[in-house]
Amino acid sequence: MLPEDYLALKQQLSILLWNF
């Protein structure tokens, strides 16, 4: 797993949590 993928995943997760 690339660090870039991890960053993108973290961003998506934070956005999802923010929408909650």
C-alpha positions as semicolon CSV with decimal commas, in nm:
position;residue;x (nm);y (nm);z (nm)
1;M;0,000;0,000;0,000
2;L;0,148;0,332;-0,106
3;P;0,159;0,630;0,131
4;E;-0,035;0,830;-0,129
5;D;-0,316;0,575;-0,121
6;Y;-0,318;0,594;0,257
7;L;-0,345;0,973;0,243
8;A;-0,632;0,957;-0,007
9;L;-0,807;0,698;0,208
10;K;-0,765;0,914;0,518
11;Q;-0,905;1,213;0,333
12;Q;-1,209;1,016;0,217
13;L;-1,267;0,886;0,569
14;S;-1,242;1,233;0,724
15;I;-1,485;1,368;0,462
16;L;-1,731;1,088;0,536
17;L;-1,707;1,154;0,909
18;W;-1,742;1,528;0,846
19;N;-2,067;1,465;0,653
20;F;-2,202;1,286;0,959
